[in-house]
């Protein structure tokens, strides 16, 4: 199964990062939610940082963070082999894109949910 880490994924089902977790699980990916405070997201154990994910390589990392948090998080990604770094709408500020490219990541600026054939509106927002 392909692998993805969803950075910013919390338990709030109204948030796009949570919907991303559900979309990739529905598409049979192995999903690693990343959040500094949550313990469980959609039944999955949460890792505090990308460095905590127990794999050397991830096929995809999908980011849902505001600009300042995204810029800081990028420095923690360099210890992993990442196939594609997806900066979703709202996480794709020019400064973040430029830094990610300067760090050598294969950057994609688009909605990672739509990329696998789903729409965020397909996922229920009720708790």
PABAMAR-259218 format. One record per residue (C-alpha): residue in three letters; x negated, y negated, z negated. Coordinates in Angstrom, 1 decimal. Layout:
N
residuo:ala X:X Y:Y Z:Z
...
This chain:
127
residuo:unk X:0.0 Y:0.0 Z:0.0
residuo:unk X:-1.2 Y:-3.5 Z:0.7
residuo:unk X:-1.9 Y:-5.7 Z:-2.3
residuo:unk X:-0.9 Y:-9.3 Z:-3.2
residuo:unk X:-1.5 Y:-11.5 Z:-6.3
residuo:unk X:1.1 Y:-14.2 Z:-6.8
residuo:unk X:-0.4 Y:-17.1 Z:-8.6
residuo:unk X:2.1 Y:-19.1 Z:-10.6
residuo:unk X:4.6 Y:-16.2 Z:-10.8
residuo:unk X:6.7 Y:-16.5 Z:-13.9
residuo:unk X:10.0 Y:-15.1 Z:-15.2
residuo:unk X:12.3 Y:-17.9 Z:-13.9
residuo:unk X:14.2 Y:-16.2 Z:-11.0
residuo:unk X:15.0 Y:-19.6 Z:-9.5
residuo:unk X:11.3 Y:-20.3 Z:-8.8
residuo:unk X:9.8 Y:-19.4 Z:-5.4
residuo:unk X:6.9 Y:-17.6 Z:-7.0
residuo:unk X:9.3 Y:-15.2 Z:-8.7
residuo:unk X:11.1 Y:-14.7 Z:-5.5
residuo:unk X:7.8 Y:-13.9 Z:-3.8
residuo:unk X:7.1 Y:-11.2 Z:-6.4
residuo:unk X:10.5 Y:-9.6 Z:-5.6
residuo:unk X:10.1 Y:-10.0 Z:-1.8
residuo:unk X:6.7 Y:-8.3 Z:-1.7
residuo:unk X:7.9 Y:-5.5 Z:-4.0
residuo:unk X:10.9 Y:-5.0 Z:-1.6
residuo:unk X:8.4 Y:-4.8 Z:1.2
residuo:unk X:6.4 Y:-2.1 Z:-0.7
residuo:unk X:3.3 Y:-4.1 Z:-1.5
residuo:unk X:1.5 Y:-3.6 Z:-4.8
residuo:unk X:2.1 Y:-6.9 Z:-6.6
residuo:unk X:0.1 Y:-8.6 Z:-9.3
residuo:unk X:1.8 Y:-11.6 Z:-10.9
residuo:unk X:-0.6 Y:-14.3 Z:-12.3
residuo:unk X:0.6 Y:-16.7 Z:-15.0
residuo:unk X:-1.2 Y:-18.2 Z:-18.0
residuo:unk X:1.6 Y:-17.6 Z:-20.5
residuo:unk X:4.1 Y:-15.0 Z:-19.2
residuo:unk X:3.7 Y:-11.4 Z:-20.2
residuo:unk X:6.1 Y:-9.7 Z:-17.8
residuo:unk X:7.6 Y:-10.7 Z:-14.5
residuo:unk X:10.2 Y:-8.6 Z:-12.8
residuo:unk X:9.0 Y:-5.6 Z:-14.9
residuo:unk X:5.4 Y:-6.0 Z:-13.9
residuo:unk X:2.6 Y:-6.8 Z:-16.4
residuo:unk X:1.2 Y:-10.3 Z:-15.8
residuo:unk X:-2.5 Y:-11.2 Z:-15.5
residuo:unk X:-3.6 Y:-14.5 Z:-17.0
residuo:unk X:-6.0 Y:-15.2 Z:-14.1
residuo:unk X:-6.9 Y:-13.7 Z:-10.7
residuo:unk X:-10.2 Y:-12.5 Z:-12.3
residuo:unk X:-8.1 Y:-10.3 Z:-14.6
residuo:unk X:-6.7 Y:-8.2 Z:-11.7
residuo:unk X:-8.4 Y:-4.8 Z:-11.8
residuo:unk X:-9.3 Y:-4.8 Z:-8.0
residuo:unk X:-12.3 Y:-6.2 Z:-6.2
residuo:unk X:-10.3 Y:-6.8 Z:-3.0
residuo:unk X:-6.8 Y:-8.2 Z:-2.5
residuo:unk X:-5.2 Y:-8.2 Z:0.9
residuo:unk X:-3.3 Y:-11.5 Z:0.1
residuo:unk X:-3.2 Y:-14.1 Z:-2.6
residuo:unk X:-0.1 Y:-16.3 Z:-2.6
residuo:unk X:-0.3 Y:-19.6 Z:-4.5
residuo:unk X:2.6 Y:-21.5 Z:-6.0
residuo:unk X:0.8 Y:-24.3 Z:-8.0
residuo:unk X:0.9 Y:-28.1 Z:-8.0
residuo:unk X:-2.2 Y:-29.8 Z:-6.6
residuo:unk X:-4.2 Y:-30.3 Z:-9.8
residuo:unk X:-3.6 Y:-26.8 Z:-11.0
residuo:unk X:-4.3 Y:-25.4 Z:-7.5
residuo:unk X:-7.6 Y:-27.2 Z:-7.3
residuo:unk X:-8.7 Y:-25.8 Z:-10.6
residuo:unk X:-7.5 Y:-22.3 Z:-9.9
residuo:unk X:-9.5 Y:-22.1 Z:-6.6
residuo:unk X:-12.8 Y:-21.9 Z:-8.5
residuo:unk X:-11.6 Y:-18.8 Z:-10.3
residuo:unk X:-10.8 Y:-17.0 Z:-7.0
residuo:unk X:-14.4 Y:-16.8 Z:-5.8
residuo:unk X:-15.1 Y:-13.6 Z:-7.7
residuo:unk X:-12.6 Y:-11.6 Z:-5.6
residuo:unk X:-12.6 Y:-10.5 Z:-2.0
residuo:unk X:-9.4 Y:-12.0 Z:-0.6
residuo:unk X:-8.1 Y:-11.2 Z:2.9
residuo:unk X:-5.8 Y:-14.1 Z:3.2
residuo:unk X:-5.1 Y:-17.1 Z:0.9
residuo:unk X:-1.6 Y:-18.3 Z:1.3
residuo:unk X:-0.9 Y:-21.9 Z:0.2
residuo:unk X:2.9 Y:-22.1 Z:0.1
residuo:unk X:4.9 Y:-25.4 Z:0.7
residuo:unk X:4.1 Y:-27.6 Z:-2.3
residuo:unk X:0.8 Y:-25.9 Z:-3.0
residuo:unk X:-0.7 Y:-26.9 Z:0.3
residuo:unk X:-1.9 Y:-30.5 Z:-0.4
residuo:unk X:-4.8 Y:-31.6 Z:1.9
residuo:unk X:-7.3 Y:-31.6 Z:-1.0
residuo:unk X:-6.4 Y:-28.0 Z:-1.9
residuo:unk X:-6.6 Y:-26.8 Z:1.7
residuo:unk X:-10.0 Y:-28.5 Z:2.2
residuo:unk X:-11.4 Y:-27.0 Z:-1.0
residuo:unk X:-10.1 Y:-23.5 Z:-0.2
residuo:unk X:-11.7 Y:-23.7 Z:3.3
residuo:unk X:-15.0 Y:-25.0 Z:1.9
residuo:unk X:-15.0 Y:-22.0 Z:-0.5
residuo:unk X:-14.8 Y:-19.8 Z:2.6
residuo:unk X:-11.2 Y:-18.5 Z:2.2
residuo:unk X:-9.1 Y:-17.5 Z:5.1
residuo:unk X:-6.4 Y:-20.1 Z:4.4
residuo:unk X:-2.8 Y:-19.8 Z:5.7
residuo:unk X:-0.4 Y:-22.8 Z:5.0
residuo:unk X:3.1 Y:-21.4 Z:5.2
residuo:unk X:5.7 Y:-19.6 Z:3.3
residuo:unk X:4.4 Y:-16.1 Z:2.4
residuo:unk X:8.0 Y:-14.8 Z:1.8
residuo:unk X:9.1 Y:-15.7 Z:5.3
residuo:unk X:5.9 Y:-14.1 Z:6.6
residuo:unk X:7.1 Y:-10.7 Z:5.7
residuo:unk X:10.6 Y:-11.1 Z:7.1
residuo:unk X:12.5 Y:-12.3 Z:4.1
residuo:unk X:14.2 Y:-15.6 Z:3.2
residuo:unk X:13.9 Y:-17.0 Z:-0.4
residuo:unk X:17.7 Y:-17.4 Z:-0.3
residuo:unk X:18.1 Y:-13.6 Z:-0.2
residuo:unk X:17.0 Y:-13.3 Z:-3.8
residuo:unk X:19.5 Y:-13.8 Z:-6.6
residuo:unk X:18.7 Y:-16.5 Z:-9.1
residuo:unk X:20.7 Y:-15.2 Z:-12.0
residuo:unk X:18.7 Y:-14.0 Z:-15.0
